[in-house]
Amino acid sequence: MDSKIELNFKKKNIGLGKRKEAIARVFLIPGEGNLIINKSAGDKYLQYNDTYLNAVWAPLEKLKLEKQFNIVVLVKGGGLTSQAQSIQLGVSRLLCEMDKENRLTLKPFGFLTRDSRIKERKKYGLRKARKAPQYSKR
């Protein structure tokens, strides 16, 4: 597997996925089913965790296209869980751009839904977003 792939694709071939602080730019290239994340092997990057790897490959498996495309991803921010879920959203969006019929297959599984939960901002006078200092009566 060649880990040095030049990313000179057109803008419309990018699937953008977001989750918490993670942002993934996904490219689908015709190939034999390799996963490359940030120019390294995908299974190594995701620490050989089956949950993360299954989340990334799930949209392609539902469409039975897992051996027809290589997934190349540039991802930053967040943890591994949110990065894997942002990659999943990016792959799903890109598949829907490629063929409108794919939307009918992927939508019931929730692959096209952006999870909008993000960290709440810290407020002044508090220790975190809602945690207050301990109250002392005397």
N, CA, C and O atoms as a MOPAC input file, in Angstrom:
PM7 MOZYME 1SCF
protein

 N      0.84400 1    -1.17000 1     0.00000 1
 C      0.00000 1     0.00000 1     0.00000 1
 C      0.89400 1     1.24000 1     0.00000 1
 O      1.80400 1     1.36000 1     0.82000 1
 N      0.62700 1     2.15000 1    -0.92100 1
 C      1.41500 1     3.36700 1    -1.02500 1
 C      0.81500 1     4.42300 1    -0.11600 1
 O     -0.31500 1     4.86100 1    -0.33100 1
 N      1.56300 1     4.83500 1     0.89900 1
 C      1.03300 1     5.81300 1     1.85000 1
 C      1.22000 1     7.24300 1     1.38200 1
 O      0.65700 1     8.15900 1     1.98100 1
 N      2.00800 1     7.46500 1     0.31100 1
 C      2.22400 1     8.81000 1    -0.19700 1
 C      1.33200 1     9.03500 1    -1.41300 1
 O      1.76800 1     8.88800 1    -2.55400 1
 N      0.09600 1     9.38800 1    -1.15500 1
 C     -0.86400 1     9.64300 1    -2.22600 1
 C     -1.03400 1    11.14500 1    -2.34300 1
 O     -1.30200 1    11.83000 1    -1.35600 1
 N     -0.87600 1    11.65000 1    -3.55500 1
 C     -1.05300 1    13.08300 1    -3.75500 1
 C     -2.54100 1    13.40700 1    -3.75000 1
 O     -3.33800 1    12.72600 1    -4.39600 1
 N     -2.90100 1    14.44600 1    -3.02100 1
 C     -4.29900 1    14.83200 1    -2.89900 1
 C     -4.56200 1    16.07000 1    -3.74700 1
 O     -4.68400 1    17.17800 1    -3.22600 1
 N     -4.64800 1    15.86900 1    -5.06400 1
 C     -4.93100 1    16.97300 1    -5.96500 1
 C     -6.29400 1    16.75200 1    -6.62400 1
 O     -6.42500 1    16.81700 1    -7.84600 1
 N     -7.30200 1    16.49000 1    -5.79200 1
 C     -8.64200 1    16.22300 1    -6.28400 1
 C     -9.41300 1    17.52600 1    -6.39600 1
 O     -9.04300 1    18.54200 1    -5.80800 1
 N    -10.48500 1    17.47400 1    -7.15600 1
 C    -11.34700 1    18.64400 1    -7.26900 1
 C    -12.14400 1    18.82100 1    -5.98500 1
 O    -12.34000 1    17.86700 1    -5.23100 1
 N    -12.59900 1    20.03300 1    -5.74200 1
 C    -13.31400 1    20.33800 1    -4.51000 1
 C    -14.60200 1    19.55000 1    -4.39600 1
 O    -15.00500 1    19.19700 1    -3.28800 1
 N    -15.26500 1    19.26200 1    -5.51500 1
 C    -16.54400 1    18.57400 1    -5.43100 1
 C    -16.39700 1    17.09900 1    -5.06900 1
 O    -17.39600 1    16.44400 1    -4.77000 1
 N    -15.19100 1    16.56600 1    -5.09000 1
 C    -14.97300 1    15.16900 1    -4.73100 1
 C    -14.64800 1    14.98900 1    -3.26100 1
 O    -14.17800 1    13.92500 1    -2.86100 1
 N    -14.89200 1    16.01600 1    -2.44200 1
 C    -14.57700 1    15.94700 1    -1.01500 1
 C    -15.86700 1    15.75800 1    -0.23700 1
 O    -16.84400 1    16.47800 1    -0.44400 1
 N    -15.85900 1    14.77300 1     0.66900 1
 C    -16.96400 1    14.59600 1     1.60600 1
 C    -16.52600 1    15.15400 1     2.94800 1
 O    -15.53200 1    14.69900 1     3.51500 1
 N    -17.25400 1    16.13100 1     3.46000 1
 C    -16.88000 1    16.76600 1     4.71900 1
 C    -17.74200 1    16.20100 1     5.83700 1
 O    -18.97000 1    16.20700 1     5.74700 1
 N    -17.09200 1    15.71100 1     6.89300 1
 C    -17.80600 1    15.18900 1     8.04800 1
 C    -17.32800 1    15.87000 1     9.31000 1
 O    -16.13600 1    16.13300 1     9.46900 1
 N    -18.26300 1    16.16100 1    10.21500 1
 C    -17.91200 1    16.80900 1    11.47700 1
 C    -18.59000 1    16.08700 1    12.62900 1
 O    -19.69000 1    15.55300 1    12.49300 1
 N    -17.89600 1    16.08400 1    13.78400 1
 C    -18.45100 1    15.52400 1    15.02200 1
 C    -17.65100 1    16.10500 1    16.16400 1
 O    -16.43100 1    15.94400 1    16.19600 1
 N    -18.30200 1    16.78500 1    17.11600 1
 C    -17.62200 1    17.49900 1    18.20300 1
 C    -16.56800 1    18.42800 1    17.61600 1
 O    -16.92000 1    19.33400 1    16.86100 1
 N    -15.30100 1    18.24000 1    17.93100 1
 C    -14.24800 1    19.09600 1    17.39900 1
 C    -13.55700 1    18.48300 1    16.18200 1
 O    -12.67300 1    19.11400 1    15.60200 1
 N    -13.94000 1    17.26900 1    15.78100 1
 C    -13.27300 1    16.58000 1    14.68100 1
 C    -13.84600 1    17.02000 1    13.33600 1
 O    -15.06000 1    17.13400 1    13.16500 1
 N    -12.94600 1    17.26100 1    12.39200 1
 C    -13.33500 1    17.60300 1    11.03000 1
 C    -12.58000 1    16.66900 1    10.09000 1
 O    -11.35200 1    16.60000 1    10.12700 1
 N    -13.32500 1    15.94600 1     9.24300 1
 C    -12.72500 1    14.98900 1     8.32000 1
 C    -13.02500 1    15.39400 1     6.88300 1
 O    -14.17300 1    15.65900 1     6.52700 1
 N    -11.97700 1    15.43800 1     6.06200 1
 C    -12.12700 1    15.62800 1     4.62100 1
 C    -11.85600 1    14.27700 1     3.97400 1
 O    -10.75200 1    13.74200 1     4.07100 1
 N    -12.87100 1    13.73100 1     3.31300 1
 C    -12.83600 1    12.35900 1     2.80900 1
 C    -12.77900 1    12.37100 1     1.28900 1
 O    -13.50500 1    13.11900 1     0.63300 1
 N    -11.89900 1    11.52600 1     0.73300 1
 C    -11.78800 1    11.32600 1    -0.70600 1
 C    -12.02300 1     9.85200 1    -0.98900 1
 O    -11.45000 1     8.99800 1    -0.31100 1
 N    -12.85000 1     9.53700 1    -1.97200 1
 C    -13.06400 1     8.15900 1    -2.41300 1
 C    -12.38300 1     7.98400 1    -3.76400 1
 O    -12.68800 1     8.68900 1    -4.72600 1
 N    -11.45700 1     7.03500 1    -3.82000 1
 C    -10.69600 1     6.76900 1    -5.02700 1
 C    -10.99100 1     5.34200 1    -5.46300 1
 O    -10.97000 1     4.44200 1    -4.62400 1
 N    -11.26500 1     5.09900 1    -6.73900 1
 C    -11.44000 1     3.71500 1    -7.17900 1
 C    -10.20100 1     2.89500 1    -6.83200 1
 O     -9.07700 1     3.28400 1    -7.14800 1
 N    -10.41900 1     1.75800 1    -6.17900 1
 C     -9.29400 1     0.93700 1    -5.73200 1
 C     -9.77100 1    -0.38300 1    -5.17100 1
 O    -10.86000 1    -0.85800 1    -5.49400 1
 N     -8.93500 1    -0.97300 1    -4.32100 1
 C     -9.21200 1    -2.32300 1    -3.82100 1
 C     -9.64400 1    -2.37200 1    -2.37200 1
 O     -9.67200 1    -3.45700 1    -1.79100 1
 N     -9.98500 1    -1.24200 1    -1.75500 1
 C    -10.51900 1    -1.25800 1    -0.40400 1
 C     -9.52000 1    -0.93800 1     0.68500 1
 O     -9.54200 1    -1.57200 1     1.74000 1
 N     -8.63900 1     0.03200 1     0.45900 1
 C     -7.67200 1     0.45100 1     1.47100 1
 C     -8.17900 1     1.69400 1     2.18500 1
 O     -8.95100 1     2.47400 1     1.62800 1
 N     -7.73600 1     1.86800 1     3.42300 1
 C     -8.08900 1     3.02600 1     4.22500 1
 C     -6.80100 1     3.74500 1     4.62000 1
 O     -5.92400 1     3.16100 1     5.25600 1
 N     -6.69600 1     5.02600 1     4.23400 1
 C     -5.52200 1     5.82900 1     4.56500 1
 C     -6.00300 1     7.07000 1     5.29600 1
 O     -6.78700 1     7.85000 1     4.75600 1
 N     -5.53000 1     7.25500 1     6.53000 1
 C     -5.91400 1     8.40300 1     7.34200 1
 C     -4.65800 1     9.19400 1     7.67700 1
 O     -3.71600 1     8.65700 1     8.26000 1
 N     -4.64500 1    10.46300 1     7.31100 1
 C     -3.50000 1    11.35000 1     7.54800 1
 C     -2.18600 1    10.72600 1     7.07400 1
 O     -1.18200 1    10.74800 1     7.78600 1
 N     -2.20900 1    10.17200 1     5.87000 1
 C     -1.03700 1     9.58700 1     5.19500 1
 C     -0.44800 1     8.38800 1     5.93300 1
 O      0.73100 1     8.08100 1     5.75600 1
 N     -1.24900 1     7.70200 1     6.76100 1
 C     -0.79500 1     6.45600 1     7.38700 1
 C     -1.90400 1     5.41600 1     7.23500 1
 O     -3.03000 1     5.75100 1     6.86500 1
 N     -1.58600 1     4.17600 1     7.51700 1
 C     -2.57300 1     3.10100 1     7.37900 1
 C     -3.73800 1     3.33300 1     8.33500 1
 O     -3.53700 1     3.66100 1     9.50400 1
 N     -4.95000 1     3.16200 1     7.83000 1
 C     -6.14100 1     3.47800 1     8.61400 1
 C     -6.31100 1     2.61300 1     9.84200 1
 O     -6.68600 1     3.11600 1    10.90200 1
 N     -6.04000 1     1.29600 1     9.72200 1
 C     -6.21100 1     0.43100 1    10.89000 1
 C     -5.19200 1     0.75400 1    11.97600 1
 O     -5.49200 1     0.64300 1    13.16400 1
 N     -3.98600 1     1.15300 1    11.57100 1
 C     -2.97700 1     1.54900 1    12.55800 1
 C     -3.37500 1     2.86700 1    13.22000 1
 O     -3.22600 1     3.02000 1    14.43300 1
 N     -3.88600 1     3.82700 1    12.42700 1
 C     -4.28500 1     5.12700 1    12.96500 1
 C     -5.42000 1     4.98100 1    13.96400 1
 O     -5.43500 1     5.65500 1    14.99400 1
 N     -6.37600 1     4.09800 1    13.66200 1
 C     -7.51700 1     3.86700 1    14.55900 1
 C     -7.21900 1     2.79300 1    15.59800 1
 O     -8.13500 1     2.28300 1    16.24100 1
 N     -5.94400 1     2.44700 1    15.76700 1
 C     -5.45200 1     1.54600 1    16.80800 1
 C     -6.08300 1     0.16600 1    16.74200 1
 O     -6.32200 1    -0.45800 1    17.77500 1
 N     -6.35500 1    -0.31900 1    15.52800 1
 C     -6.90900 1    -1.65500 1    15.28500 1
 C     -8.20800 1    -1.89100 1    16.04900 1
 O     -8.54800 1    -3.03500 1    16.35200 1
 N     -8.93300 1    -0.82300 1    16.36200 1
 C    -10.19300 1    -0.92000 1    17.10200 1
 C    -11.31600 1    -1.26300 1    16.12300 1
 O    -11.58200 1    -0.51000 1    15.18600 1
 N    -11.96600 1    -2.39500 1    16.34500 1
 C    -13.01200 1    -2.85300 1    15.43100 1
 C    -14.20100 1    -1.90100 1    15.38900 1
 O    -14.81300 1    -1.73000 1    14.33400 1
 N    -14.53700 1    -1.28000 1    16.51200 1
 C    -15.67400 1    -0.36000 1    16.54500 1
 C    -15.43600 1     0.82000 1    15.61000 1
 O    -16.32200 1     1.20000 1    14.84400 1
 N    -14.23000 1     1.40300 1    15.67400 1
 C    -13.91300 1     2.53900 1    14.82100 1
 C    -13.84800 1     2.12400 1    13.35200 1
 O    -14.37700 1     2.81400 1    12.48100 1
 N    -13.19600 1     0.99400 1    13.08600 1
 C    -13.05500 1     0.53900 1    11.70200 1
 C    -14.41000 1     0.17900 1    11.09300 1
 O    -14.66400 1     0.47600 1     9.92600 1
 N    -15.27800 1    -0.46100 1    11.88000 1
 C    -16.61300 1    -0.79000 1    11.37100 1
 C    -17.42100 1     0.46400 1    11.09300 1
 O    -18.18800 1     0.50600 1    10.13000 1
 N    -17.26000 1     1.49600 1    11.93100 1
 C    -17.98400 1     2.75000 1    11.72000 1
 C    -17.54800 1     3.40200 1    10.40800 1
 O    -18.38100 1     3.93300 1     9.67300 1
 N    -16.26000 1     3.36500 1    10.11500 1
 C    -15.74900 1     3.98700 1     8.89200 1
 C    -16.23600 1     3.24500 1     7.65300 1
 O    -16.61900 1     3.86900 1     6.66300 1
 N    -16.22100 1     1.91000 1     7.70600 1
 C    -16.56900 1     1.11200 1     6.52700 1
 C    -18.06200 1     0.84300 1     6.39100 1
 O    -18.49300 1     0.34400 1     5.35200 1
 N    -18.85800 1     1.15500 1     7.39800 1
 C    -20.28900 1     0.80900 1     7.38700 1
 C    -21.05300 1     1.33700 1     6.17200 1
 O    -21.80100 1     0.56700 1     5.57000 1
 N    -20.90900 1     2.60900 1     5.77600 1
 C    -21.68500 1     3.06900 1     4.60700 1
 C    -21.36800 1     2.30000 1     3.32700 1
 O    -22.26300 1     2.00100 1     2.53800 1
 N    -20.08000 1     1.98000 1     3.12500 1
 C    -19.70800 1     1.22300 1     1.93100 1
 C    -20.20100 1    -0.21300 1     2.00300 1
 O    -20.56900 1    -0.79200 1     0.98100 1
 N    -20.21400 1    -0.79700 1     3.20200 1
 C    -20.69600 1    -2.17100 1     3.35600 1
 C    -22.19800 1    -2.26400 1     3.09200 1
 O    -22.66300 1    -3.23900 1     2.50300 1
 N    -22.95900 1    -1.25500 1     3.52400 1
 C    -24.40500 1    -1.26600 1     3.27900 1
 C    -24.71900 1    -1.19500 1     1.78600 1
 O    -25.72400 1    -1.73900 1     1.32800 1
 N    -23.84500 1    -0.51600 1     1.02800 1
 C    -24.03900 1    -0.40100 1    -0.42400 1
 C    -23.28000 1    -1.47400 1    -1.19100 1
 O    -23.33500 1    -1.52000 1    -2.42000 1
 N    -22.56200 1    -2.34600 1    -0.45900 1
 C    -21.77100 1    -3.42700 1    -1.04300 1
 C    -20.71100 1    -2.89900 1    -2.02500 1
 O    -20.53500 1    -3.43100 1    -3.12100 1
 N    -20.02000 1    -1.84500 1    -1.60100 1
 C    -18.97600 1    -1.22200 1    -2.40900 1
 C    -17.61500 1    -1.23000 1    -1.71200 1
 O    -16.71200 1    -0.51000 1    -2.13700 1
 N    -17.44500 1    -2.02800 1    -0.64900 1
 C    -16.23600 1    -1.92600 1     0.16600 1
 C    -14.95600 1    -2.30800 1    -0.57800 1
 O    -13.88100 1    -1.84000 1    -0.20400 1
 N    -15.03300 1    -3.14100 1    -1.61500 1
 C    -13.83100 1    -3.54200 1    -2.35600 1
 C    -13.64100 1    -2.74000 1    -3.63800 1
 O    -12.76100 1    -3.05400 1    -4.43900 1
 N    -14.45500 1    -1.71000 1    -3.84000 1
 C    -14.35800 1    -0.92400 1    -5.07200 1
 C    -13.69400 1     0.43400 1    -4.86300 1
 O    -13.29400 1     1.07400 1    -5.83600 1
 N    -13.56600 1     0.89000 1    -3.60700 1
 C    -13.02000 1     2.21200 1    -3.33900 1
 C    -11.95600 1     2.16700 1    -2.25400 1
 O    -12.03700 1     1.38200 1    -1.30900 1
 N    -10.95500 1     3.02900 1    -2.41300 1
 C    -10.01500 1     3.34100 1    -1.33800 1
 C    -10.51400 1     4.60900 1    -0.65800 1
 O    -10.97200 1     5.53600 1    -1.32500 1
 N    -10.42600 1     4.65000 1     0.65800 1
 C    -10.82500 1     5.84100 1     1.40900 1
 C     -9.55400 1     6.55600 1     1.85200 1
 O     -8.72200 1     5.99100 1     2.56200 1
 N     -9.41700 1     7.80900 1     1.41900 1
 C     -8.28700 1     8.63700 1     1.83900 1
 C     -8.86400 1     9.78700 1     2.64000 1
 O     -9.76700 1    10.48400 1     2.17700 1
 N     -8.33600 1     9.99100 1     3.86100 1
 C     -8.93200 1    10.95900 1     4.78000 1
 C     -7.86200 1    11.88700 1     5.34500 1
 O     -6.75400 1    11.45900 1     5.67100 1
 N     -8.21700 1    13.16200 1     5.45300 1
 C     -7.44200 1    14.12300 1     6.22300 1
 C     -8.33400 1    14.56100 1     7.37400 1
 O     -9.36600 1    15.19600 1     7.15700 1
 N     -7.94000 1    14.22300 1     8.59800 1
 C     -8.78800 1    14.48900 1     9.76300 1
 C     -7.97700 1    15.20400 1    10.82400 1
 O     -6.78700 1    14.94300 1    10.99900 1
 N     -8.64800 1    16.12300 1    11.54200 1
 C     -7.96600 1    16.82000 1    12.63800 1
 C     -8.98400 1    17.12200 1    13.72400 1
 O    -10.18400 1    17.21300 1    13.46200 1
 N     -8.49000 1    17.27700 1    14.94700 1
 C     -9.33200 1    17.64400 1    16.07500 1
 C    -10.06300 1    16.46300 1    16.68100 1
 O    -10.22200 1    15.42300 1    16.04100 1
 N    -10.50900 1    16.62900 1    17.91900 1
 C    -11.30500 1    15.61700 1    18.59900 1
 C    -10.51400 1    14.38000 1    18.96700 1
 O     -9.29200 1    14.34100 1    18.82000 1
 N    -11.22400 1    13.36600 1    19.44800 1
 C    -10.61300 1    12.09400 1    19.79500 1
 C    -10.86700 1    11.08100 1    18.69100 1
 O    -11.43900 1    11.40900 1    17.65200 1
 N    -10.43800 1     9.85600 1    18.92700 1
 C    -10.58900 1     8.82800 1    17.89700 1
 C    -12.05100 1     8.50000 1    17.61400 1
 O    -12.41900 1     8.25100 1    16.46600 1
 N    -12.88700 1     8.49900 1    18.65200 1
 C    -14.30000 1     8.18700 1    18.44200 1
 C    -14.96100 1     9.22300 1    17.55400 1
 O    -15.64400 1     8.87000 1    16.59200 1
 N    -14.76700 1    10.48900 1    17.86300 1
 C    -15.39800 1    11.52500 1    17.05700 1
 C    -14.76000 1    11.60800 1    15.67000 1
 O    -15.43900 1    11.96300 1    14.70700 1
 N    -13.48000 1    11.28900 1    15.55000 1
 C    -12.85300 1    11.26500 1    14.23600 1
 C    -13.43400 1    10.15200 1    13.37900 1
 O    -13.70600 1    10.36000 1    12.19700 1
 N    -13.62900 1     8.96100 1    13.96600 1
 C    -14.21100 1     7.85200 1    13.21300 1
 C    -15.63300 1     8.18300 1    12.76400 1
 O    -16.01800 1     7.86700 1    11.63800 1
 N    -16.40900 1     8.81500 1    13.63400 1
 C    -17.78000 1     9.15300 1    13.27200 1
 C    -17.82700 1    10.27900 1    12.24800 1
 O    -18.73300 1    10.31300 1    11.41600 1
 N    -16.87600 1    11.19400 1    12.29300 1
 C    -16.84300 1    12.24900 1    11.28000 1
 C    -16.43100 1    11.67800 1     9.92100 1
 O    -16.91600 1    12.13500 1     8.88500 1
 N    -15.54300 1    10.68800 1     9.91800 1
 C    -15.16700 1    10.01900 1     8.66900 1
 C    -16.38300 1     9.30100 1     8.08800 1
 O    -16.62200 1     9.35000 1     6.88200 1
 N    -17.14700 1     8.63500 1     8.95100 1
 C    -18.35600 1     7.93400 1     8.50400 1
 C    -19.33600 1     8.89900 1     7.82900 1
 O    -19.90100 1     8.57900 1     6.78200 1
 N    -19.53600 1    10.07100 1     8.42100 1
 C    -20.43400 1    11.06500 1     7.84300 1
 C    -19.89400 1    11.57500 1     6.51400 1
 O    -20.65600 1    11.76200 1     5.56500 1
 N    -18.58300 1    11.80200 1     6.44000 1
 C    -17.97500 1    12.26800 1     5.19400 1
 C    -18.09900 1    11.25600 1     4.06800 1
 O    -18.38500 1    11.62200 1     2.92800 1
 N    -17.88300 1     9.97800 1     4.38600 1
 C    -18.02700 1     8.91700 1     3.37700 1
 C    -19.47300 1     8.85000 1     2.89700 1
 O    -19.72800 1     8.73200 1     1.69800 1
 N    -20.41300 1     8.92500 1     3.82400 1
 C    -21.83000 1     8.84300 1     3.46900 1
 C    -22.24300 1    10.00500 1     2.57400 1
 O    -22.95400 1     9.81400 1     1.58700 1
 N    -21.80000 1    11.20100 1     2.91900 1
 C    -22.15000 1    12.37000 1     2.10600 1
 C    -21.56000 1    12.27200 1     0.70800 1
 O    -22.20300 1    12.65000 1    -0.27100 1
 N    -20.34000 1    11.76600 1     0.61500 1
 C    -19.68900 1    11.63500 1    -0.68400 1
 C    -20.38800 1    10.58600 1    -1.54300 1
 O    -20.53700 1    10.76900 1    -2.75200 1
 N    -20.81500 1     9.49000 1    -0.92200 1
 C    -21.54800 1     8.46500 1    -1.66200 1
 C    -22.88200 1     8.99100 1    -2.18000 1
 O    -23.32100 1     8.61600 1    -3.26700 1
 N    -23.52500 1     9.85600 1    -1.40700 1
 C    -24.79100 1    10.44600 1    -1.85100 1
 C    -24.58000 1    11.43500 1    -2.99100 1
 O    -25.43900 1    11.57300 1    -3.86200 1
 N    -23.43300 1    12.12600 1    -2.98800 1
 C    -23.11700 1    13.02000 1    -4.10500 1
 C    -22.87300 1    12.23300 1    -5.37700 1
 O    -23.24400 1    12.67400 1    -6.46500 1
 N    -22.24500 1    11.06200 1    -5.24600 1
 C    -21.92500 1    10.25900 1    -6.41000 1
 C    -23.18400 1     9.69200 1    -7.06500 1
 O    -23.29300 1     9.66100 1    -8.29100 1
 N    -24.13300 1     9.24500 1    -6.24100 1
 C    -25.37000 1     8.67600 1    -6.77200 1
 C    -26.50800 1     9.00600 1    -5.81500 1
 O    -26.44600 1     8.67300 1    -4.63200 1
 N    -27.53000 1     9.65100 1    -6.32000 1
 C    -28.66600 1    10.08300 1    -5.48100 1
 C    -29.43900 1     8.90300 1    -4.90700 1
 O    -30.09900 1     9.05000 1    -3.87900 1
 N    -29.37500 1     7.74400 1    -5.54000 1
 C    -30.08000 1     6.55000 1    -5.05200 1
 C    -29.49800 1     6.05200 1    -3.73000 1
 O    -30.19900 1     5.41600 1    -2.94300 1
 N    -28.21900 1     6.33800 1    -3.48600 1
 C    -27.57400 1     5.87600 1    -2.24900 1
 C    -28.20200 1     6.50000 1    -1.01500 1
 O    -28.16300 1     5.91100 1     0.06600 1
 N    -28.78000 1     7.68300 1    -1.16300 1
 C    -29.40100 1     8.37100 1    -0.02400 1
 C    -30.53400 1     7.54100 1     0.57100 1
 O    -30.69700 1     7.49400 1     1.79100 1
 N    -31.31300 1     6.89200 1    -0.28100 1
 C    -32.43100 1     6.07800 1     0.19700 1
 C    -31.95300 1     4.88100 1     1.00800 1
 O    -32.65600 1     4.42000 1     1.90700 1
 N    -30.77200 1     4.38000 1     0.70100 1
 C    -30.22100 1     3.24000 1     1.43700 1
 C    -29.57400 1     3.67400 1     2.75300 1
 O    -29.73400 1     3.00300 1     3.77300 1
 N    -28.84400 1     4.79400 1     2.73600 1
 C    -28.05700 1     5.20800 1     3.89600 1
 C    -28.86800 1     5.94500 1     4.95200 1
 O    -28.54600 1     5.87100 1     6.13700 1
 N    -29.91100 1     6.65000 1     4.54400 1
 C    -30.68600 1     7.48600 1     5.47100 1
 C    -31.29500 1     6.69200 1     6.62400 1
 O    -31.20300 1     7.14600 1     7.76400 1
 N    -31.91600 1     5.52200 1     6.39000 1
 C    -32.51800 1     4.79400 1     7.52100 1
 C    -31.51700 1     4.32800 1     8.57600 1
 O    -31.89800 1     4.10800 1     9.72600 1
 N    -30.25000 1     4.17300 1     8.20600 1
 C    -29.23000 1     3.74000 1     9.16300 1
 C    -28.66100 1     4.90800 1     9.96000 1
 O    -27.87300 1     4.69200 1    10.88100 1
 N    -29.04000 1     6.13900 1     9.62800 1
 C    -28.56700 1     7.30700 1    10.36000 1
 C    -27.18700 1     7.77100 1     9.96900 1
 O    -26.56100 1     8.53200 1    10.70800 1
 N    -26.68900 1     7.33000 1     8.81400 1
 C    -25.33900 1     7.70600 1     8.39000 1
 C    -25.26100 1     9.14300 1     7.89700 1
 O    -24.16800 1     9.70500 1     7.82500 1
 N    -26.38300 1     9.74700 1     7.55800 1
 C    -26.37800 1    11.10600 1     7.01000 1
 C    -26.75500 1    12.15500 1     8.04100 1
 O    -26.87800 1    13.33300 1     7.70300 1
 N    -26.94100 1    11.75300 1     9.28800 1
 C    -27.33700 1    12.67800 1    10.34200 1
 C    -26.10000 1    13.21400 1    11.04600 1
 O    -25.28700 1    12.44200 1    11.55400 1
 N    -25.95500 1    14.53200 1    11.07700 1
 C    -24.83400 1    15.18100 1    11.74600 1
 C    -25.15400 1    15.26700 1    13.23200 1
 O    -26.16400 1    15.86300 1    13.60800 1
 N    -24.31600 1    14.68500 1    14.08300 1
 C    -24.50600 1    14.74500 1    15.53000 1
 C    -24.03300 1    16.11300 1    15.99300 1
 O    -22.83100 1    16.38000 1    16.01100 1
 N    -24.96800 1    16.98600 1    16.37000 1
 C    -24.64200 1    18.38600 1    16.62200 1
 C    -24.21100 1    18.66700 1    18.05200 1
 O    -23.97600 1    19.82600 1    18.39600 1
 N    -24.09800 1    17.64800 1    18.89900 1
 C    -23.70200 1    17.89400 1    20.28400 1
 C    -22.24000 1    18.30700 1    20.35700 1
 O    -21.35300 1    17.57700 1    19.91700 1
 N    -22.00100 1    19.49000 1    20.92000 1
 C    -20.63800 1    19.97800 1    21.11000 1
 C    -20.48400 1    20.43600 1    22.54900 1
 O    -21.46700 1    20.55000 1    23.28100 1
 N    -19.25600 1    20.69600 1    22.95100 1
 C    -18.98600 1    21.09000 1    24.32700 1
 C    -19.54500 1    22.48800 1    24.59000 1
 O    -19.37900 1    23.40600 1    23.78600 1
 N    -20.21000 1    22.62300 1    25.73500 1
 C    -20.77300 1    23.91100 1    26.13400 1
 C    -19.65900 1    24.81500 1    26.65200 1
 O    -18.72300 1    24.34400 1    27.29800 1
 N    -19.75900 1    26.10800 1    26.37000 1
 C    -18.68800 1    27.01800 1    26.75800 1
 C    -18.68500 1    27.26200 1    28.26200 1
 O    -19.72200 1    27.15900 1    28.91700 1
 N    -17.51000 1    27.58700 1    28.80500 1
 C    -17.36400 1    27.89200 1    30.22000 1
 C    -17.91900 1    29.28100 1    30.49800 1
 O    -17.72200 1    30.20400 1    29.70800 1
 N    -18.62700 1    29.43200 1    31.64300 1
 C    -19.16900 1    30.72800 1    32.05400 1
 C    -18.32600 1    31.30000 1    33.18900 1
 O    -17.74000 1    30.56100 1    33.98000 1
 N    -18.27800 1    32.62700 1    33.25400 1
 C    -17.50300 1    33.28500 1    34.30500 1
 C    -18.16400 1    33.02800 1    35.65900 1
 O    -19.38700 1    32.91500 1    35.74400 1
 N    -17.36600 1    32.93800 1    36.70000 1
 C    -17.87200 1    32.66300 1    38.04000 1
 C    -18.07200 1    31.17700 1    38.30500 1
 O    -18.33300 1    30.78400 1    39.44200 1
 N    -17.95600 1    30.35600 1    37.28500 1
 C    -18.11000 1    28.91200 1    37.43100 1
 C    -16.79000 1    28.23400 1    37.09200 1
 O    -15.91300 1    28.82900 1    36.46600 1
 N    -16.66200 1    26.96400 1    37.52100 1
 C    -15.42900 1    26.23700 1    37.24400 1
 C    -15.42800 1    25.62500 1    35.85300 1
 O    -14.39300 1    25.57900 1    35.18700 1
 N    -16.60400 1    25.14900 1    35.41200 1
 C    -16.76700 1    24.63800 1    34.05200 1
 C    -18.02500 1    25.28400 1    33.49200 1
 O    -18.38300 1    26.38900 1    33.89800 1
 N    -18.69900 1    24.61700 1    32.57100 1
 C    -19.88600 1    25.21500 1    31.96800 1
 C    -21.00000 1    25.39300 1    33.00200 1
 O    -21.71100 1    26.39800 1    32.98900 1
 N    -21.14600 1    24.41100 1    33.89900 1
 C    -22.22600 1    24.48600 1    34.89100 1
 C    -21.78100 1    24.21400 1    36.32000 1
 O    -22.55200 1    24.42100 1    37.25700 1
 N    -20.54600 1    23.75100 1    36.50000 1
 C    -20.07300 1    23.40500 1    37.83500 1
 C    -19.70900 1    24.66300 1    38.61500 1
 O    -18.84100 1    25.43100 1    38.20100 1
 N    -20.37400 1    24.86500 1    39.73800 1
 C    -20.14900 1    26.05500 1    40.55700 1
 C    -19.19500 1    25.72800 1    41.70800 1
 O    -19.07200 1    24.56700 1    42.09600 1
 N    -18.52100 1    26.74100 1    42.25600 1
 C    -17.69300 1    26.50700 1    43.44100 1
 C    -18.57300 1    26.06400 1    44.61400 1
 O    -19.75600 1    26.39900 1    44.66400 1
 N    -18.00400 1    25.32500 1    45.54400 1
 C    -18.78400 1    24.81700 1    46.66500 1
 C    -19.30200 1    25.96500 1    47.50900 1
 O    -18.57000 1    26.90100 1    47.82900 1
 N    -20.58500 1    25.87800 1    47.86900 1
 C    -21.22800 1    26.92000 1    48.67600 1
 C    -20.95200 1    26.64000 1    50.14400 1
 O    -21.12200 1    25.51500 1    50.61600 1
 N    -20.52100 1    27.68000 1    50.86800 1
 C    -20.28700 1    27.55800 1    52.29900 1
 C    -21.19000 1    28.54000 1    53.04200 1
 O    -21.12300 1    29.74600 1    52.80600 1
 N    -22.02700 1    28.03400 1    53.92900 1
 C    -22.97400 1    28.90200 1    54.65100 1
 C    -22.23700 1    29.75500 1    55.68400 1
 O    -22.60000 1    30.91300 1    55.88700 1
 N    -21.20500 1    29.20600 1    56.34300 1
 C    -20.46600 1    29.95200 1    57.36800 1
 C    -18.99900 1    30.01000 1    57.05400 1
 O    -18.22800 1    30.59900 1    57.81100 1

